């Protein structure tokens, strides 16, 4: 029997191929590519809100749903970051710091036990991390279309935003780890 949770899982899972598509398609100097990737990012954002809304409205949150949603978010974020690294030459150390944070975050979610307590204690930091990542994606997608910034400025913006999101993310992991004890 098809359930709301099944629908949310499918919608959440869409972000995985969307991350691959973003990585494959994004080219900063190709307006068509940029427009397609903006649409991909919007679809990913909508899917992130929609899957959560469906679960809260028609079902109840679960540890497995939380993990699936988290994995899909990580896949999309990493796909975008790798595309930006290729196009804007984002610092590889920052790429590594960000990816390791995403892997560690996923591991913490899997082993967290009481995900409701962990989520509630770090909700604002989780939202801040996601917000900074999404701002970085939006800026690095939109700014090439307006042409006001050169490549070195875009590289600097990307480095700063992904570093900030990583640091916020590591702080959030600290909060989750201390919430469990």
CORGI-V802172 format. One record per pair of residues at least 24 apart in sequence whose C-alpha atoms are under 10 Angstrom apart, sorted by the first residue. I is the first residue (numbers start at 0). J is the second residue. If there is no record, write none. Layout:
BEGIN
I & J
I & J
END
This chain:
BEGIN
2 & 54
2 & 57
2 & 58
3 & 50
3 & 53
3 & 54
3 & 55
3 & 56
3 & 57
3 & 58
3 & 59
4 & 50
4 & 51
4 & 53
4 & 54
4 & 55
4 & 57
4 & 58
4 & 59
4 & 60
4 & 61
4 & 64
5 & 50
5 & 53
5 & 54
5 & 64
6 & 49
6 & 50
6 & 53
6 & 54
7 & 46
7 & 47
7 & 49
7 & 50
7 & 51
7 & 52
7 & 53
7 & 54
7 & 55
7 & 57
7 & 58
7 & 64
7 & 67
7 & 68
8 & 50
8 & 51
8 & 53
8 & 54
8 & 63
8 & 64
8 & 65
8 & 67
8 & 68
8 & 71
9 & 46
9 & 50
9 & 67
9 & 68
10 & 43
10 & 45
10 & 46
10 & 47
10 & 48
10 & 49
10 & 50
10 & 51
10 & 53
10 & 68
10 & 71
11 & 43
11 & 45
11 & 46
11 & 47
11 & 48
11 & 49
11 & 50
11 & 51
11 & 64
11 & 67
11 & 68
11 & 69
11 & 70
11 & 71
11 & 72
12 & 43
12 & 46
12 & 47
12 & 50
12 & 67
12 & 68
12 & 69
12 & 70
12 & 71
12 & 72
12 & 74
13 & 42
13 & 43
13 & 46
13 & 47
13 & 71
13 & 72
13 & 75
14 & 39
14 & 40
14 & 42
14 & 43
14 & 44
14 & 46
14 & 47
14 & 68
14 & 70
14 & 71
14 & 72
14 & 73
14 & 74
14 & 75
14 & 76
14 & 78
15 & 43
15 & 70
15 & 71
15 & 72
15 & 73
15 & 74
15 & 75
15 & 76
15 & 77
15 & 78
16 & 43
16 & 71
16 & 74
16 & 75
16 & 78
17 & 42
17 & 43
17 & 71
17 & 74
17 & 75
17 & 76
17 & 78
17 & 79
18 & 43
18 & 71
18 & 72
18 & 73
18 & 74
18 & 75
18 & 76
18 & 77
18 & 78
18 & 79
18 & 80
18 & 81
18 & 82
19 & 74
19 & 75
19 & 77
19 & 78
19 & 79
19 & 81
19 & 82
20 & 75
20 & 78
20 & 79
20 & 82
21 & 75
21 & 76
21 & 77
21 & 78
21 & 79
21 & 80
21 & 81
21 & 82
21 & 83
22 & 75
22 & 76
22 & 77
22 & 78
22 & 79
22 & 80
22 & 81
22 & 82
22 & 83
22 & 84
22 & 85
23 & 78
23 & 79
23 & 81
23 & 82
24 & 82
25 & 79
25 & 81
25 & 82
25 & 83
25 & 85
25 & 86
25 & 140
26 & 82
26 & 83
26 & 85
26 & 86
26 & 87
26 & 140
26 & 143
27 & 82
27 & 83
27 & 85
27 & 86
27 & 87
27 & 139
27 & 140
27 & 141
27 & 142
27 & 143
27 & 144
27 & 150
28 & 86
28 & 143
28 & 144
28 & 146
29 & 143
29 & 144
30 & 140
30 & 141
30 & 143
30 & 144
31 & 144
32 & 140
33 & 139
33 & 140
33 & 141
33 & 142
33 & 143
33 & 144
34 & 140
34 & 141
34 & 144
35 & 140
36 & 79
36 & 136
36 & 137
36 & 140
36 & 141
37 & 136
37 & 137
37 & 139
37 & 140
37 & 141
39 & 75
40 & 75
40 & 76
40 & 79
40 & 133
40 & 136
40 & 137
40 & 140
41 & 137
43 & 71
43 & 72
43 & 75
43 & 76
44 & 72
44 & 75
44 & 133
47 & 71
47 & 72
60 & 114
60 & 115
61 & 114
61 & 115
62 & 108
62 & 109
62 & 111
62 & 112
62 & 113
62 & 114
62 & 115
63 & 108
63 & 109
65 & 105
65 & 108
65 & 109
65 & 114
65 & 115
65 & 118
66 & 105
66 & 106
66 & 107
66 & 108
66 & 109
66 & 114
67 & 105
67 & 109
69 & 101
69 & 104
69 & 105
69 & 108
69 & 109
70 & 101
70 & 102
70 & 104
70 & 105
70 & 106
70 & 108
72 & 101
72 & 105
72 & 129
73 & 98
73 & 100
73 & 101
73 & 102
73 & 104
73 & 105
74 & 98
74 & 101
76 & 101
76 & 129
76 & 132
76 & 133
76 & 136
77 & 101
79 & 132
79 & 133
79 & 135
79 & 136
79 & 139
79 & 140
80 & 132
80 & 135
80 & 136
80 & 139
80 & 157
80 & 161
83 & 135
83 & 136
83 & 139
83 & 140
83 & 153
83 & 154
83 & 157
83 & 158
84 & 154
84 & 157
84 & 158
86 & 139
86 & 150
86 & 153
86 & 154
87 & 139
87 & 150
87 & 151
87 & 152
87 & 153
87 & 154
87 & 155
87 & 156
87 & 157
87 & 158
88 & 150
88 & 151
88 & 153
88 & 154
88 & 155
88 & 157
88 & 158
89 & 151
89 & 153
89 & 154
89 & 155
89 & 156
89 & 157
89 & 158
89 & 159
89 & 161
90 & 154
90 & 155
90 & 157
90 & 158
90 & 159
90 & 161
90 & 162
91 & 158
92 & 158
92 & 162
93 & 157
93 & 158
93 & 159
93 & 160
93 & 161
93 & 162
93 & 163
93 & 165
94 & 158
94 & 161
94 & 162
94 & 165
95 & 165
96 & 161
96 & 162
96 & 165
96 & 166
96 & 169
97 & 161
97 & 162
97 & 163
97 & 164
97 & 165
97 & 166
97 & 168
97 & 169
98 & 165
99 & 165
99 & 169
100 & 164
100 & 165
100 & 166
100 & 167
100 & 168
100 & 169
100 & 172
101 & 165
101 & 168
101 & 169
103 & 168
103 & 169
103 & 172
104 & 168
104 & 169
104 & 171
104 & 172
104 & 175
107 & 172
107 & 175
107 & 176
108 & 172
108 & 175
111 & 175
111 & 176
111 & 178
111 & 179
112 & 179
113 & 178
113 & 179
114 & 175
114 & 179
116 & 175
116 & 178
116 & 179
117 & 171
117 & 172
117 & 174
117 & 175
117 & 176
117 & 177
117 & 178
117 & 179
118 & 171
118 & 174
118 & 175
118 & 178
119 & 175
119 & 178
120 & 171
120 & 174
120 & 175
120 & 177
120 & 178
120 & 179
121 & 170
121 & 171
121 & 172
121 & 173
121 & 174
121 & 175
121 & 178
122 & 171
122 & 174
122 & 175
123 & 171
124 & 167
124 & 168
124 & 169
124 & 170
124 & 171
124 & 172
124 & 174
125 & 164
125 & 167
125 & 168
125 & 170
125 & 171
125 & 172
126 & 167
126 & 168
126 & 171
127 & 164
127 & 167
127 & 168
127 & 171
128 & 161
128 & 163
128 & 164
128 & 165
128 & 166
128 & 167
128 & 168
128 & 169
128 & 170
128 & 171
129 & 164
129 & 167
129 & 168
130 & 164
131 & 160
131 & 161
131 & 162
131 & 163
131 & 164
131 & 165
131 & 167
131 & 168
132 & 157
132 & 160
132 & 161
132 & 162
132 & 163
132 & 164
132 & 165
133 & 160
133 & 161
133 & 164
134 & 160
134 & 161
134 & 164
135 & 159
135 & 160
135 & 161
135 & 164
136 & 160
136 & 161
END
